Amino acid sequence: MNNIKLDLAVRYVGFGKSCSSCGQVRETTHYILHNPVSGDVLQDFRLCDKCQDKGHVIRFEIVTSADTNRARGARQVRISRELERGLARDVGGKVQPGSGNQDDKDDVRVFGEWRFEHKYTDNCKDYKLQASDLLAVVRHAKLSGEWPAFVLNFRKLGRKFVTIPYELFLELMERLRAKR
């Protein structure tokens, strides 16, 4: 079973619009059900005062097929790979082929220097960062003698953030101070 987050926007429109239920032109309220991630409008309708006063039931039918879910998954993998290639270009590294399912873990490496785990989201508000993801990249980097970094890409905001262990942050600050 998939969890799907949807937003219902409700806005009083006033007089002059027809009701989606009874078809009469009256004072109406506009309801828009949309997917906040993709921006797709799933339902768009208006209800007049009388239909609302009668206790009108708003029924939402959300249909997701296995094909839709597979297509969405394939799209997410394609986007992720594209973004990983961009990260590799930015840092002068190489993308790890099959990074999640083979011996070479994490997404991008600058061999002998850095190991990056890359995640992206199309959500503009938040991302659930899990300690297990951070600890995994630290463990893999330590085994290969590299510095770990977790890159989070808020794709729709056009912003990227890097999370590194605090000890590494202090070491990098010390190195920067020594260069002054």
Order of alpha helices (4+ residues) and beta strands (2+ residues): beta-beta-beta-alpha-alpha-beta-beta-beta-alpha-beta-beta-alpha
